[in-house]
Amino acid sequence: MTRILVVDNHGQFTHLEQRALRDMGVDVELVDNETPPEEIDADGLVLSGGPSIDRIGNCPGYLDLDVPVLGICLGHQVIAQELGGEVAGGDYGGYADVTVDVLDHEDPLLGSLAPDTRVWASHADEVKRVPDGFERTAESDICGVEAMSDTDRHLYGVQFHPEVAHTERGEEVFENFLAICE
């Protein structure tokens, strides 16, 4: 059975990420972001959302563990910032219903989604430039990098929250990530 760790970055939806995976029958555990990287034992990691890039703990070290990583909101931004991308304040601020345009229909994380998928996202901060080796895989009218992926390193990030009911086909995003982790 695939084992996934959800890394708690103190976001308000972190427990929903864990619950969504558990409800799918996944062996999932919530771990604090201060957990030393050498103590991480999983087939994949979800870097949760959170309130501040200043509170990411050991998340940068988790990117070197050679396991698939899905960054959600702040987790997405952590991946970008730590690997040489650019993160800055968004123009539209808080949570909103957004329609994302999936750009890469071959992408293992988002490729199966409809071209225009409605999601729930926060844009207080957002990725402005993806790191080297990453491709933009989704955009919206308000954000140029709604999602990104580096399929060679199995690193994926989404600005939106697949774990909330407001996001269409959010469970499918998690199913696709689990397939990457197998």
N, C-alpha and C positions, 0 to 999 in steps of 0.2 A: 504494500500500500504506500502511496506517495505521502511523504511527510513534509508539511509546509509550516514554516514559522512566520507569524505576523509580527513584525517589529513595531513596537509601540512608540510612536513619536508624539504621543499625548494629544492626538486629534480626537474630535468629538465622534467620529464614525469608526474608530479603530475596532471597537467590539463588534460592529456590524460586519466588518471584513472577516473577522474570525468566525462569526456566526454563519455568514454566507457559505464559507468553505466547509464548516462543520455540517451544515444542513445538506451539503452535497456529498457527505460521507467521507470527507477527507480527514486524515490524521493531522490535526492542526493545533498549534499551541501559540499563545500570545507571550512574547518575551519583551523585556525592557530593552530599550536601545542602548543601555550601558553594558549589556552582556558582552563580554570579551569575544572577539571573532573566533578565537580558538575553541570556544565552548559551543559554537553553532554547529548543529548536526541536523541537516535537513536536505531534502531534494530540491527545495526552492524557498525563496524568501519573498515576502510582501513587505515593502517599506511603506508604512502607513502615512496618512496625512498628519498634519500637526500645525500648531500655531506659529512656529518660528524656526527658521533655518539655524538659529543659534542654539537650538535644543536637540540636535540630531545625534548626540552621543557617539557611538561607535559605527554608525551607518557607513561612513566612508570605507572602513575596513571590511565591511561585508561585501563590497563590490569586487573584492579580490578572492573570494572563496570558491570560484569556479562552479557555482550553482546558478540556475536561472533566478533573476530578480525582477519583480514587478514593483515599480514605484508608483504610488498613487498620490496625486496632488503634491504635498511636500516631498514625498519619496521620489517623485518624478523630478522635482527641482534639485534634490540632493544628487541624484545621478548626474544630471546635467552640470551642476556646479563643480562637483568633484572631478569630473572627467574633462573639464575644459570648456564647457558650454557657458552660456550667459543666462542668468536669472535676474529679473528686475520686477518692479511693481507693474501690475497690470493697469489698464486704463478703465476697467469696469468694476473693480473691487469685489464685493462679496458674492455669496452663492446665487446662482441663477440657472434657469433652464436654458440650455444652449443646444443648438443643432450642430453636430460635428460632421464634417465631410471626410470620409475615409479615403485616403489618397492612394494607398497601396493594397490592392486586393489580393496580393500574394503574401502579405505579412501574416505570420503565424498567430499573432495576438488579435489583430483587428480585421484581418482580411475577409472573414466570413460575415461581418456586419454589413448592414445596408449602407449605401453611399452616404445617406443623410440620416444619422441616428441622433435621437434626442437624449441628452445626458444632463446630469446635475453636476455643476462645477463651481469652484471658487476661483476667481481671477485676481485676488488681492496681489499675489505674486505669480509669475509665470515664466516659463522658459522662453527666452527671446532668440537664442541661437543654440542649436544642438551641438554636442561635442563631435569631434572627428570620429568617423566610423559609424555614426548614427544617421538614420533617415527619418525625416518627418513622415508620420504615417496617418495623421489626421490634423485638420485645421478647422477653424470656425470663422464667422464674420468678425469676432472680437479677439481671436487669439491665433497666431500663426503656427503654434506648436501645441496642439491639443494632445498629441501623442507622438512618441518617437520610439525607435527600436534599433538595436545593434544585434542582429541575429547571429553574428559570429560569436559574440560573447554572451548571448542569451540575456541581454539587459533590455528592459522595456519600461517605458514610463507613460502614464496617462495623467492629464491635468484633471480629469473628471473622476467621479466616484462610482465605480461599477457596483458597489455594495448597497446602494440606496435604491428604493423602489422607483424614484423619479427617473432613473437611468434605464432606457430601453435596452434589453438584451445584456444587462450587466452580468447575469449568470453565465452567459455565453463567453464573455471576456475571461471570467475565472476558469471556465471549462477549457478554453484555448490555452491559458497559462498552465493548467495542470497537464495538458498534452505535451507542452514544451518541457515540463519537468520530468516526464516519464523516460 
